[in-house]
């Protein structure tokens, strides 16, 4: 798969709540940085961070734009979630994915507005 196809498959795994497939597309020493939060270093830290998310009933990441240059893929997205109990939350995201020579996601950075995140996910 090309780097862009890998990222598209990664997003599809999220949309299907298929975390096993999503984890399989990441390098063991992946760094996931949700800016402005602290980064998760390594697949185990990424899994632990994801386990700390509110339980989800559904997920739909809408990709508005995607561009690749070598092993780097940029995405402009709206990440939509249906949380347990039917609460809907959405956040606008600019994502950067860097793949290693084995075609796995090595670095993943998502940039988003902290106030929007708090309003959507943390407000009553």
C-alpha positions in Angstrom: 0.0 0.0 0.0 1.1 3.6 -0.6 1.4 5.8 2.5 -1.9 7.5 1.6 -3.7 4.2 1.2 -2.3 3.1 4.6 -3.7 6.3 6.2 -7.0 5.8 4.4 -7.2 2.2 5.7 -6.3 3.5 9.2 -9.2 5.9 9.1 -11.5 3.2 7.9 -10.4 1.0 10.8 -11.3 3.8 13.2 -14.7 4.2 11.5 -15.3 0.5 11.9 -14.1 0.6 15.6 -11.6 -2.0 14.5 -8.8 -1.1 16.9 -6.9 -4.3 16.3 -6.4 -3.3 12.7 -5.6 0.3 13.6 -2.9 -0.9 16.1 -1.6 -3.2 13.4 -0.8 -0.3 11.1 1.3 1.4 13.8 5.0 0.8 14.5 5.8 -0.6 17.9 7.6 2.6 18.8 4.9 4.9 17.3 4.6 8.4 18.8 1.0 9.8 18.9 0.8 13.4 19.8 -2.6 15.0 20.2 -1.4 18.6 20.3 -1.9 20.3 22.8 -1.9 17.2 25.0 1.1 15.2 26.0 2.4 12.6 23.5 2.0 8.8 23.8 5.3 7.1 23.1 5.1 3.4 22.0 2.2 1.2 21.0 1.4 0.3 24.6 1.1 3.9 25.6 -1.1 4.6 22.6 -3.4 1.7 23.6 -3.5 3.0 27.2 -4.4 6.5 25.9 -7.2 5.1 23.7 -8.5 3.0 26.7 -8.9 6.3 28.6 -11.3 7.7 25.9 -15.0 7.7 26.7 -16.7 4.5 25.5 -17.8 4.9 21.9 -20.8 3.4 20.1 -19.8 4.8 16.7 -17.1 6.7 14.9 -17.0 8.6 11.5 -13.9 10.5 10.6 -14.7 12.6 7.6 -11.7 13.3 5.5 -12.1 16.7 3.7 -8.6 16.8 2.2 -5.6 14.4 2.0 -2.2 14.9 0.6 0.9 12.8 0.5 4.6 13.7 0.0 6.8 10.6 0.2 6.1 8.9 3.5 4.2 11.9 5.0 0.4 12.1 4.7 -1.6 15.2 5.8 -5.3 15.0 6.5 -7.9 17.7 7.1 -10.8 15.9 8.9 -13.8 16.2 11.1 -13.7 13.4 13.6 -17.3 12.5 14.6 -18.0 10.2 17.6 -21.1 8.7 19.1 -20.3 8.2 22.7 -22.0 5.8 25.0 -25.6 6.8 25.7 -25.9 8.4 22.2 -24.1 11.7 22.9 -22.5 13.1 19.7 -19.1 14.8 19.7 -17.2 16.3 16.8 -13.8 17.9 16.5 -12.0 19.5 13.5 -8.6 18.1 13.1 -5.5 18.6 11.0 -3.5 15.4 11.1 0.1 14.5 10.1 1.1 10.9 9.6 4.7 9.8 9.0 5.3 6.2 7.9 8.4 4.2 8.4 10.2 2.2 5.7 8.0 -0.9 6.6 4.9 1.1 5.8 3.7 1.5 9.4 2.7 4.7 11.1 5.7 5.9 13.0 4.6 9.4 14.0 1.0 10.7 14.2 0.2 14.2 15.2 -3.3 15.7 15.4 -3.8 19.4 15.8 -7.1 20.7 17.1 -8.7 23.5 19.1 -8.6 22.7 22.9 -11.7 24.7 23.6 -13.6 22.8 21.0 -12.4 19.5 22.4 -13.5 20.5 25.9 -16.9 21.7 24.7 -17.5 18.6 22.7 -16.1 15.9 25.0 -16.0 17.2 28.5 -19.0 19.5 28.8 -22.0 17.9 30.6 
